[in-house]
């Protein structure tokens, strides 16, 4: 039995490509600092930081012309909660929507399947809607999570909801069968050659994982099985007890956009990635999986996305769009969602910053990155 488990672990590790040598090492949990499985340990701010941090957090609960409403902010430093702030009507027990931060949760769920030997990310993912001769059927899991799948998909920068595939998929004609909508999108690039932000592809990953966990099951069983996997293998072990994933009528986990959790629990998720996928001695994610998440996609047209997480380029300001915080530490990687949801992870500072709120995507992101860098640089 032990040899079998070692074999599964070795196979999982072999799937994850070696991390670039310039990646900042991920810091371990400091000695003597308890894991926040049940409650967050608190700690002091660095000397001279409190007043400047208060000024940066003064916008919480007040409407900012670009940042809109900031509803919750949590900062974790050296494994301890050092500050949190909430707008009126929100608090430590208020679950808030992830939007596309859910993609990072799907990345974790995929990693768990890899760790358990259920998935080989370099083999075709497939979909029962595609024939064997369909080129989409040959695309490996790795290219789907890297968003180098080559599908025709439009979301970022599309203001008209009638032309936005995310709106059509979740709230329009695709809403009753999200995976069916996603599977129908054609290819316009050879897989592996071109990065394009693709929420549909993430939902296809969630659909494929559901078939792995509950093959040929009816919708209610599909939903229950995936919810149990998320709870038992991810949420419960790290104390993320508020987390609520959402599903469509087919039992599909809407892994592109819909998980609710408190700001403190989103900080737990960030700490899991800051600690290399290990929690209190238990490996949740396979070895190398976090480095895979924070290593830029192989496609030459992008240096701001990894695998289910946004990353910071080693130089310059990013392509095909500006990185979240190009003026901050170059090791920043983050889960990021519509209207300004972020879990920012900074290994060089041993820091996690959570901001949840509501703003206009077309004006808020540059200001949010500047604001985040202002806080990060205090530590």
Beta strands, then each sheet from edge to edge (+ up, - down):
strand 1: 69-77
strand 2: 80-86
strand 3: 96-97
strand 4: 244-245
strand 5: 259-261
strand 6: 278-279
strand 7: 282-283
strand 8: 310-311
strand 9: 333-337
strand 10: 341-346
strand 11: 351-358
sheet 1: 2+ 1- 11+ 10- 9+ 8-
sheet 2: 3+ 5- 4+
sheet 3: 6+ 7-
end
